[in-house]
Amino acid sequence: MNDLANKKCVPCEGGIPAFDIKEIHKYLKKINGWNVLQNKEKSYFIQKEFKFKNYSDSEKFVLEVGKIAETEGHHPDIFFGWGYASIKISTHAIKGLAESDFILAAKIDKI
């Protein structure tokens, strides 16, 4: 695999299978500190918690994530507040994970 952060997210409209857990773990090794979790429907997603000194730093980070998301056409769930941000990524169209999810995570890690 090439450096994920240098790749472009590819829009997914469904019709492909989500990664299985073996493929997920292969890609998980290419990103830093992300956790793979399952929702109540047993669909996989990746999530990472970020810590900051204050609210302003959290907000600046979230705005940068938003810029990347718009550029890539791939939008994570973002939760943030004073001193923290949590980013959750999955591909809704396939109810799971695909390469673009890991590409987005790698780009976020570069902030």
Secondary structure, 3 states (H helix, E strand, C coil): CCCHHHCCCCCCCCCCCCCCHHHHHHHHCCCCCCEEEECCCCCEEEEEEEECCCHHHHHHHHHHHHHHHHHHCCCCEEEEECCEEEEEECEHHHCECCHHHHHHHHHHHCC
